[in-house]
Each structure stands twice: as structure tokens, then as C-alpha cells.
């Protein structure tokens, strides 16, 4: 199995921009998972591990797009008003085996193979019958209502490129050429845990000093959406030996270790120290908000990401930085998420030199233009803001003030969470 090179995420200590951070992820990371062949029925959401070449044409033969009557356009062109006699019928799976003769036609049903010698079809609702003969309408064009061999897929063409995620439409695409199995990357194995003496799991009895751990549920949902195989390592208490042993063990049989909390500079933030003991921790001092601290490193050749403990910061950092890392490690092709331009429904001041993401709600005005509202408060612990929002508003590092009506970039959650 291919694994990460040692120190592949190493970077200079100075503050870097969000763009530079993403470029480093793209340049340094590579697929680390093995491949396997699986049934097409099991392949939803998986990543194609090789270019897939079409083994046949689709459609394999000229066929009818409608219920109607097949005829020779050359006969129609000479005398559009001439009546036609019906020589037979062609059904899907049961083609007519006769031979075309002048001024005859064949009744044909949708999907049926075009009879030899015929090249055009009139829809059944457009013809008229007179003494058991067919009168065609005026204005028909050559080749009308006929699907040509290979007009959808040509034998030998590349159907899907390596790195494509298989959605329902890709599964149908592969099925249409008769493929029953597909070669895919195995699921990325991710170890997930939170740290903190104050944390407890949902369902447990809480004291006034307890906080229910929401981060692992958020992160597990995102990881599942991205096609990962997730191992929940629960909550680790703030004890250096416990954290160190858990990190070391998780790195042995996972491709990525993902933690929440414990990477700041506080006395009880032991993840940073543990990682320095057993691996390499490269603090990515990224000029962003929310998101500090965001740590990325390695334990041997297993990737490590340490997320902030505040749930909104953890969510935003996962969507914007961990998501592209996971895609790359999983073998998926990376494309920037779709975004919209929208008029700001707010005004705000902002520090220069850092990129910020606001929880936002996109909507369409009566005139059809897009607009973006921001959540009134910016605290990284306010989870209700993520329920209210349907995406993130991105404010560039060079911006210091947003006036109401200024155009801003909106990133929908639907794009960031898949």
C-alpha cells in the first residue's frame, strides 16, 4: 500500500494564507489506500481507481426514440403526400427482419431496432390512416426520431477518469455498457477522537461542569459523507500518557488520525506534546477565522489533523481543509466547490491579512438576484448558527470592510459536505 512520505506536510513557520495552505495539501498529499474490485451495486460513493473504457456502443444499434412508423426519407422527399403500406412491426427485443421496399413502412415501438433500409420515423400521433395506409405529415426531416449507434457512448472512449466519485448517475452510466464490477479505491480508514476532562457522551448523566461532546458526531457525519471508514475512539481524558498511547495505537492501522481539541498551548493540551513525542507536528499557522489552532502532521507515515475544540471552528476547518485532504488521500479528484456571488445583507469591519468564513444564509430576491445574510453573532461555540445557516460566506484576506450590497462569495453546505 502506498503511504505518506515522512514530513510530507512540513512547512515554514511563518503565517501562511488559506490559499497557500490548500496548495500545500494538494501538492504534498497523495492516495494512500489500496484498491479492490466490487460489484456495481455496492459501489455507490466509491472512488474509481483507474480510467474506465467503454467496451461497447450505446445505443448498440440504431433504434427508435418514439412509438411511430419507420420509412425511407428518400421516398418521402420525392412525394410527401404519397400513402404508405405497412409491411410489418418492430418491437424492442424483437426486430422486424424484412427488407425495405419503396413506399412501404414498418410500425416501430420505442427502443426497437431500426429495420434495414429505413432511416426516419414519424411519431404515431402525427400520422393519419386512410384505407389501412399511412399518410405522413409535412415538414419531416431526415433521421427524425432515430437514435444513432453510439450517439451516447462510443466504444473505446474514456467513460470515467480515475478519481471520479460514483454517484447514482455514474453507476447507471457504467451499467449501460454492461459493466458489473468496478475497480475502486478502498475506503480511507480514519481514527476519530475528542479530548477533554469536561467532555461526556450524549446519553450520559451530566453535572454542571460537564459538556456533551458534539464534535465527534459532527465529524463522523462528515467523514461518512466523504466515504471514509470511521473508527470512533471515544473521548480521551487530558492525561499525556493516555493521549500518547492512543495516538500511537491509532496510527498503526489507520490512514488518518483526526482529533478535536488539545492542540493549543495550554497546560492540559496534551495532543501537541504527545505528537511531538511519537511523530511530527507542523503547526499550520494559517491566517483564518475561525480555526486557530489547526494542526497538521504525521505519526510515522500516517497523516494527522488536530482540529480546534470549538464545534464551529472544527466544522469550518474540516469543510475547508480536511475535506480536500481526505479526498486526496482517498484517491478522489479535487475540484473547487461550487460557489455563488450574492449581495451582502449586512455591514461589518474585518482585520486585513486573514480569510474569514461567516455562517450565512443564501436566498433569492424577488428580482432573481442572490443575497446573503450572516448570523448575528460569531462565537465558535454557537452550534445553532450552523442549523440556521445553509452555507458559509467567504471574506478574503485583503478585505477590511463589507458594506451592505457589496458582492460576497457564498459556499453552500451542500457542496462542502460531499
N, C-alpha and C positions, 0 to 999 in steps of 0.2 A: 504494500500500500504506500502511495506517495505521502510524505509527511512534510511539515513545515521545516525549512532550513533554520538553523539556530540564529536567533536575533534578527529574524526577517522583518520585525516591526521596529527595529531600533531607529531612533530619530534624534535630531539635535535638541538640546534642552530648551531653546528659546520658544516663546509662544508662537504657535502657528495658526493659520486661519482654518475655518471649517473646510474650505475648498482644498487646501493643502493636505488636511487630514484624510479626506476622502481619496485624494490622489495617491497617498501613501498606502492606503488599504488596497486600492486597485492594483498598484504596482507590486506590492510585496506578497499579497496572498495568492494562493493557487489551490486548485481542487486537492483535497486530502483524502477523499473517500474512494473505496474500491467500486467496482461495477458489477452488475448482475443482469440476467435476462429474466423478465417476468411476463406474466400474462397481461394482455392489453386491458383486461377487466380489473386488474389490480394496480394499474399504472397511473391513475389519476393523481395529479400533483407532483409526480416524479420528474426528474431531470434527465433528458436524453443524453446518453454518453457517447454518441457518435452520430455523424451525419446519416440521415436515412434516405435511401434512394428508392424511387418508385419502381416496383417490379412490373407494373402494367399500366396501360392507359385507362383513364376514367373520363368519360364512359369508354368501355372497351370496343364498342361499335356505334355507328350512327343510330340514333333512336329518337323516338317521338317525345316531345315535351308536352303534348296535349292529346286529348281524345279527338280524332278527326279523320281525314282522308288524305292518303299519300298519292301523289301524282307526279308526272314529269313536267317540269316547268316549261320545257321546250314546246310541249303540246299546248299549254295554256297561253304561251306567248304568241303562238300563231293564231289562235282563235279562242279568246277568253270566254265567249258565250256558248261554246260547244258543250253539250251534255256528255257526261262520262258514265260508263257502265262500271259496276263494282265487280272486280274479279275475285275477291277473297277478303280475308281478315287476318291481321297480325296482332297477336297479344303478347304481353310481357312474358317471356319464357317459352312462347310458342309462336315462332316467326312464320310468316307466310313463305312458302318455298317455291312459289310460282315464278314466272318470268314476265316482266313488264311488256305490254304491247301498246301501240298508240291509242290514245283516248280512253284508256282504262285507268282505274284507280283501285286502291286497296284500303278498306276500312282499317284504321290503326288506333290502338289504345296507348295511353301514356306509358312510356318505358319500353314499348315494343321496338324491336329492331326494324330499321327501315328496310323494306323489301328491295331487292336488287333492281336497279334501273330507275327507282323513284328518288326524288331529291327535295320535294317540297310538300308541306302539309297544310291543309285548310282546316280550321277548327270546326268541330261538329256543329256549333251554334251559328256558324256563319254561312253554311251551305243551305241549299234548298233542294228538295226532292221532287222530281217530275217523272211520272211513269217509271218508277224504280231506277231512275237515273239521277245523277248528281249534277246540279248547276252550281258552279263556283262563283264567289263574289268577285267584284272588280278590285283592282289595286293590290293584288297579292304580289309579294316579292320572292325572288328565287331563294330557296333554302329556308323559307319561313317555318318556324316551329320545329325545326330539326336540330337535335343536339349532335354535334360532330364528335367523332372519335378523338379522345384526348383533349377536348376543349377545356376540361377542368385540370387534369393531370396528365403529363406526358411521361411515358415510360423512360426511365433513366434520369429524370430530373431530381434535384435535391428537394425532398419533401419538407424535412425539418433539419435545422442545423444543430450540432452539438451544443448543449447548454439550454435548449428550449424546455420550458416547464410545460408539462402536458395538462392542458385544460380540457374540458369536455369536447370542444371543437377539434382539438388536435387528435384526441382519441378517435373521433369519428373519421377524421381525415386519414389516419393510418388504417382504420378498418376498411375504408372504401377501396384500398388497394390490396386487401386480403391479408394484412399482417396480423397474426395472432399473438405474437410476443414482441417485446421491445427491449433494447439494451439501455439500461439506465444506471445512473449513479446510485449507490446505496445511500440511505438516509444519514445525514450528519448526526453524530452522536454528541449530545450536549448535556453536560452535568450542570445542574442549576441549584444554587442555594442562596439563602439570605444569612446575614449575620446581625446579632444584636441581642443582648440580655433582655431588652424590653419587649422583644417580639414573641408572639404566640400565634398558633394556628387558628383559623376560623373554626368555631365549634367548641373551643376550649373555654373554660371559665376565666374571666378577665378580672384583674384588680385595677385600681385607679392608676397604677404605673404601667399597665400593660398596653401594648399596641398590637392590633391584629396585623399580621403580615399580608399585605395586599400585593406586594411586588412580585412574589413568585407566581401568583395566579395571573397577573398581567403578562409576565414574561413567558410563562408556559403557554398561554394562549397565542402569543405572537410567534413563538417557536413552532408550535403545531401548525399555524397558518403557513409557515415557511417550509414545512415538510420535514422538520427535524424529528429525531428520536430523542425524547427528553427523559433524563433520569433526575427525579426530584430527590435532592439530598437534604431537604428539610432546612431547619434553622440551626445555625451553628452559634453557640454561645461565644462571648468575647473572651476566649482563652487562646493564647498563642499556640500552645501545643495541639489543641483541638483543631484549630483552623489550618495549621501547617499539615497535620496528618490527613485531614480531609482533602485539601488541595492536592497533595502528593498522590493520594489513592485515586482521586477522580481523574487525574491526568493519565493514568496508566491505560485506561480503556475508553477514553472519550476523545473526540476531535476538538472540542471546545469546552472550556470551563467558564461558566458565566456566574458572577456573584453580584449581589446587591448590598451595598453598604460596606463599611470597614476599610475604605481606601483613602480616607482623609489623613490628616496629620495628628489626629487626636490620640490621647493615651490609650484608648480602647479600640483604636482602628488597627486591628492586627493583620488584616489581609495583606497590607503593604509589606509589613515586616516578614510575614510567612513566605510571601512570594519571593522576596529578596533572598531568603534562606535557601529556597529549593529551586528557584528559576531566575527569570529576568523580568523586572518590571520597568517599563518605559512609560513614565507619566507623559501622556499626551496633553501638554498644556495648551488646550485649544481655546481660542478666543470666542466662546459661545455662551449663551444663556437661554435656557437652563442647561446644566450639565457639568458643573465642576463639583467634585473631581470625576474625571473619566479616565480610567487607566487601561492600558493595553499592553500585554506582554506574552510571555511563554513559560511553560513548565516543561523543560526538555523541548520536544518539538510539537507540543500541544498548545494551541492558542488559548490565551486567557484574556477576558474582559472583565474589569471591575466597574460596575455601574454605581452611580450615586444612590444614596439610600432614600431620598425623597421620591415618592412614586411618580410625579410628573416628570422630574428630571430623568428618572430611569426609563420612563416610557419614551420621551423625546429622543434620548441618546440611542435607545435601541432602534427606533424607527429610522433615524438618520445615519447612524454609524455602524451599529451591529448588524442591521439588516443587509447592507451591501457586503459586509464581511462574511456573513453566513452564506449569502448567495455565491460568493466567490469560492469559499471552502467547499460548498456543495456541488460545484461544477456548473452552476447556472450562469447564463449570460446576464451581464449587468447593463441595464438601461436606466437613465434618469427617470424618476417617477413623473407622470403627467402632472402639470400644474395649470392653474388658471390665473389670469390677471383680473383683478377686481378693484373697485373703488373703495377706499377705506372709509368706514363709518365711524371713525374715531380720530383723535389727535393725540400725539404723545411725543415726549422727548426721549432720546436714547443716546447712550455713550457711543462715541466713534470707536472703530477698531475691533468690534466684535459682532458676530452674527447672532440675531435673536429669533426665537420662534415663539409666537404667541398662540395661545389656544383661540381658535377662531371659528366662526360660523359663516359659511358661504350661502348666499341666496341670490335669486334673480329678481330684479326690479320689474315693475310693470312695463317699462320700455325695453325689457330684454337684456339689460346690462347687468353684469355681476357686481355684487357688493360683498364686503367682508366686515363683520363685526368682531371685536375682540372681547374676551371675557373681562369683566371689570377689574378683577384682581389678578396678580401674577404669582402668588405663592406656589412653590413647587410641591406643597403637600395637599393642595386642594383638588382631590380626585373628581369632585362633582363638576369641575370645569371641563374635564375630558368627556364627561357624559353630555354636557351641554354643547360642546364643540363638534363639528364634523370634519375638522382638519386643523392644519397649522398655518399661520401667517408668517412668512419668512421676511425678516427685515435685514438687509445687507449690512456688512460691516462698515461701509462708508456713509451710511445714513445716520443723521443726528436728530432729525425731526420729521414726523409724519403729520401732515395737515389733512383734515377731513376732505375726502375727494381725491387724494393722491392715489395713484395706482400701486397696488402691492401684489406680491406673489402669494397664491394660496395653494397649499398642498393638501389634497383630500385624504382623509384616513383610509378610504377605500383603496387608494394607490399605495400608501405606505405600509399597509398591514397585510400585503400579499406578495 
